[in-house]
Amino acid sequence: MNAWGTLLATIVGAAIALLGQRLAKRAEDKARLSELLMEQCALIASSVTDFEDRIWEERVLGMEGRVSGYDLPAHVLASVRLRILTRDAALLAALDELDTAGKELGSYWRQGRVDDDAYTRLWTRHHKAIPKFINASGEAVRRRLASA
């Protein structure tokens, strides 16, 4: 009977160790996904702020070619990564609004003719979308970390 008890204890101990390893790996994976989510959100927020800065530099400071130097592919890549990483409806809605406002502002700016009223309306929409996106990003990241 003693041999059976030892065998049972060994099996239970091994099962506990394997379960512990699996749970630790799962927690590490969730933490890594949270880090990736936060990184993509931060990249998008900094990218759209850079976009606004470049428009301001052209409009106010008269620095030509600033908007054409904007790294749109990096912004698109971060947006796609974010869409892959999350299903958070509020975050995706904020990203959609930010992207739509950015596309409208960018296409209007590239036309070359700037009407102050139209420009102000498009700039304001885009500018207000940035903190909404940042807030939604923070909420999504905190929720993911809390569930980790």
C-alpha positions as CSV (number, residue, x, y, z in Angstrom):
1,M,0.0,0.0,0.0
2,N,2.9,2.3,0.7
3,A,4.2,2.0,-2.9
4,W,0.7,3.0,-4.2
5,G,0.7,6.0,-1.9
6,T,4.1,7.1,-3.1
7,L,3.1,6.6,-6.7
8,L,-0.1,8.6,-6.2
9,A,1.8,11.4,-4.5
10,T,4.3,11.5,-7.3
11,I,1.6,11.7,-9.9
12,V,-0.3,14.4,-8.0
13,G,2.9,16.4,-7.5
14,A,3.8,16.1,-11.2
15,A,0.3,17.2,-12.2
16,I,0.4,20.2,-9.8
17,A,3.8,21.2,-11.3
18,L,2.6,20.9,-14.9
19,L,-0.6,22.9,-14.0
20,G,1.5,25.6,-12.4
21,Q,3.8,25.8,-15.4
22,R,0.7,26.1,-17.7
23,L,-0.8,28.8,-15.6
24,A,2.4,30.8,-15.4
25,K,2.8,30.5,-19.2
26,R,-0.7,31.7,-19.7
27,A,-0.2,34.7,-17.4
28,E,3.0,35.6,-19.3
29,D,1.2,35.3,-22.6
30,K,-1.6,37.6,-21.4
31,A,1.0,40.1,-20.1
32,R,2.8,40.1,-23.4
33,L,-0.4,40.7,-25.3
34,S,-1.2,43.6,-23.0
35,E,2.2,45.0,-23.7
36,L,1.7,44.7,-27.5
37,L,-1.7,46.3,-27.2
38,M,-0.3,49.2,-25.3
39,E,2.6,49.6,-27.7
40,Q,0.4,49.7,-30.8
41,C,-2.0,52.2,-29.1
42,A,1.0,54.4,-28.2
43,L,2.4,54.2,-31.7
44,I,-0.9,55.3,-33.2
45,A,-1.3,58.2,-30.7
46,S,2.2,59.5,-31.4
47,S,1.7,59.0,-35.1
48,V,-1.4,61.1,-35.3
49,T,0.1,63.8,-33.1
50,D,3.0,63.9,-35.5
51,F,0.6,64.3,-38.4
52,E,-1.1,67.3,-36.7
53,D,2.3,68.8,-35.9
54,R,3.3,68.5,-39.5
55,I,0.1,70.2,-40.8
56,W,0.6,73.0,-38.2
57,E,4.3,73.4,-39.4
58,E,3.2,73.8,-43.0
59,R,0.2,76.0,-42.2
60,V,1.6,78.3,-39.5
61,L,5.4,78.1,-40.0
62,G,5.3,77.8,-43.8
63,M,7.6,74.8,-43.8
64,E,6.9,73.0,-47.1
65,G,6.8,69.3,-47.5
66,R,6.3,68.4,-43.9
67,V,3.0,66.5,-44.4
68,S,4.5,64.6,-47.3
69,G,7.2,63.3,-45.0
70,Y,4.6,61.8,-42.6
71,D,5.1,58.0,-42.1
72,L,1.6,56.8,-43.1
73,P,2.7,53.2,-43.6
74,A,3.8,53.0,-40.0
75,H,0.5,54.4,-38.8
76,V,-1.4,51.9,-41.0
77,L,0.7,49.0,-39.7
78,A,0.1,49.9,-36.1
79,S,-3.6,50.3,-36.8
80,V,-3.8,46.8,-38.4
81,R,-1.8,45.3,-35.5
82,L,-4.2,46.9,-33.0
83,R,-7.3,45.5,-34.9
84,I,-5.7,42.0,-34.7
85,L,-4.9,42.3,-31.0
86,T,-8.2,43.5,-29.7
87,R,-12.0,43.0,-30.0
88,D,-12.7,45.9,-27.6
89,A,-15.6,47.7,-29.2
90,A,-14.9,51.1,-27.6
91,L,-11.3,51.0,-28.6
92,L,-12.1,50.0,-32.2
93,A,-14.8,52.7,-32.5
94,A,-12.3,55.3,-31.3
95,L,-9.7,54.0,-33.8
96,D,-12.3,54.2,-36.6
97,E,-13.2,57.8,-35.7
98,L,-9.5,58.7,-35.5
99,D,-8.7,57.1,-38.8
100,T,-11.8,58.6,-40.5
101,A,-11.0,62.1,-39.2
102,G,-7.3,61.7,-40.2
103,K,-8.2,60.6,-43.7
104,E,-10.6,63.5,-44.2
105,L,-8.1,66.1,-42.8
106,G,-5.2,64.6,-44.8
107,S,-7.1,64.5,-48.1
108,Y,-8.4,68.0,-47.6
109,W,-5.0,69.3,-46.8
110,R,-3.4,67.7,-49.9
111,Q,-5.9,69.5,-52.1
112,G,-3.9,72.7,-51.6
113,R,-6.8,75.0,-51.3
114,V,-7.6,75.7,-47.6
115,D,-10.8,77.3,-46.6
116,D,-10.5,78.4,-42.9
117,D,-13.9,77.2,-41.9
118,A,-13.6,73.7,-43.5
119,Y,-10.1,73.3,-42.2
120,T,-11.0,74.3,-38.7
121,R,-13.9,71.8,-38.7
122,L,-11.7,69.0,-39.9
123,W,-8.8,69.9,-37.6
124,T,-11.1,70.1,-34.6
125,R,-12.7,66.7,-35.3
126,H,-9.3,65.1,-35.7
127,H,-7.9,66.9,-32.6
128,K,-10.8,65.8,-30.5
129,A,-10.5,62.2,-31.7
130,I,-7.0,61.9,-30.3
131,P,-7.8,62.0,-26.5
132,K,-10.8,59.8,-27.1
133,F,-8.6,57.2,-28.6
134,I,-6.0,57.6,-25.8
135,N,-8.7,57.2,-23.2
136,A,-10.2,54.1,-24.9
137,S,-6.7,52.7,-25.2
138,G,-6.0,53.1,-21.5
139,E,-9.3,51.5,-20.6
140,A,-8.7,48.5,-22.9
141,V,-5.2,48.0,-21.6
142,R,-6.3,48.2,-18.0
143,R,-9.1,45.8,-18.6
144,R,-6.8,43.3,-20.2
145,L,-4.2,43.6,-17.4
146,A,-6.9,43.1,-14.8
147,S,-8.0,39.9,-16.4
148,A,-4.4,38.6,-16.6
